Amino acid sequence: MTQHVIEVYSSVFSALEDKELIGGDFKGKLKLNSELKDALTLLENKELTSGSYSYFKSGSAKSSISLDQINIDKFDDSYFFEVDISSRAFKGDYVICNNWDAVLTNETKVKSPAKYIFFTQTETLLTPSSKDVKYCNYLNVQKVYYLVKRLAESTEGGDKTIFFERPLTFEFVLVETDLEYAIDVEALEKLLNKDLHQEAINCLICKELVSFLKDIHVKERFSYLIKHMSSLISNVLLSYQSYVESYTFDKVRKEYLEKRTIYVSKIHGVFDAIATKLLTLPAGIWFATSQINQLKAGYLNDISFYKNIAVIATVFILTVLLILNLIGQYSTLDVQQKEYKDIFNELKKNFEDEAQNIDSAKEDIVNAEAKVRSKLLYSVFASLALFGLTLLMFLLSFP
């Protein structure tokens, strides 16, 4: 398995004897073998060593030689080389430096963590397989940066300034002690990935961040946030819970009030739909009674008798049709009653805290339905009464 350049650097660094830091490079003595030569060749390709070294035999200086000129078979244990390797490098996915503070003061490596790290001060090698607590926490720092970046971008503040009532700017630098705090933003990530309430969630987190960090110096904000992440998450979750409860209350209230308005309108519409037809009966009867003529003796041979019969038959048919129509509206009311009772019972079941208000809205519909049923019943009796009046007029026409 191919070794990473940092792992190779670590092996060379450990093999280097009498090393000292001179002009930004570590210099020391090294007895070469084929393995170390290959390691130095890789480091030279990565610009981590000069690739040209002085060599000595039995303590006496001989000459300088480049790596590609070295024939390991010609150099026994009596030879050693004065090798130089870089003491500091921040490249790609790796870092070489003296300690954690050197890494954490580099914003680039806070925003995008190095996976491979070598500390020259303690000769510590950290790789993705390492279980070091500080290293694991360091890798998670990126999640907090992404959180800040996402919120900053949502408020058009680039990647480091959150605008919410006031600008809240961050400098993404830390100190080694910050890495002693575990970072778990899973709860916030789940919250931010919800499909609903996205704008509200962003506002809630921005509000909590501003309240949480507004009095902290800009250079210490990110550090303070890392140390107190759990407190922030708790505050955000509590705020979100309050928001959801308020939102749910408003949504439920809006829903049952809308349902009440819809069904009250529908129920009144049942009577309104037939109101125009009801007007035809008084008008028809007025016209009919004006057409009934007083009969004389021998009326069987009088055309007026048959005309009166035609009038009373017409009024009878009109009354029957109207009453059937009125009775048919009760079926419509029955269907609507089943609909709104099912809906309001379900609302009451799902939102028990609002049961009293839901019952009140339902009662408004029940009252509206009772009024419409009364109107329909009154209309049936009125139709029968008007027909009775016409029948009386018909009977009085006989001599």
Secondary structure, 3 states (H helix, E strand, C coil): CCCCHHHHHHHHHHHCEEEEEECCEEEEEECCCHHHHHHHHHHHHCCCCCCEEEEEECCEEEEEEEHHHCCHHHCCCCEEEEEEEECCEEECCEEEECCHHHHHCCHHHHHCCCCEEEECCCCEEECCCCCCHHHHHHHHHHHHHHHHHHHHHHCCCCCCEEECCCEEECCCCCCHHHHHCCCCCHHHHHHHCCCCCHHHHHHHHHHHHHHHHCCCCCCCHHHHHHHCHHHHHHHHHHHHHHHHHHHHHHHHHHHHHHHHHHHHHHHHHHHHHHHHHHHHHHHHHHHHHHHCCCCCCCHHHCHHHHHHHHHHHHHHHHHHHHHHHHHHHHHHHHHHHHHHHHHHHHHHHHCHHHHHHHHHHHHHHHHHHHHHHHHHHHHHHHHHHHHHHHHHHHHHCCC
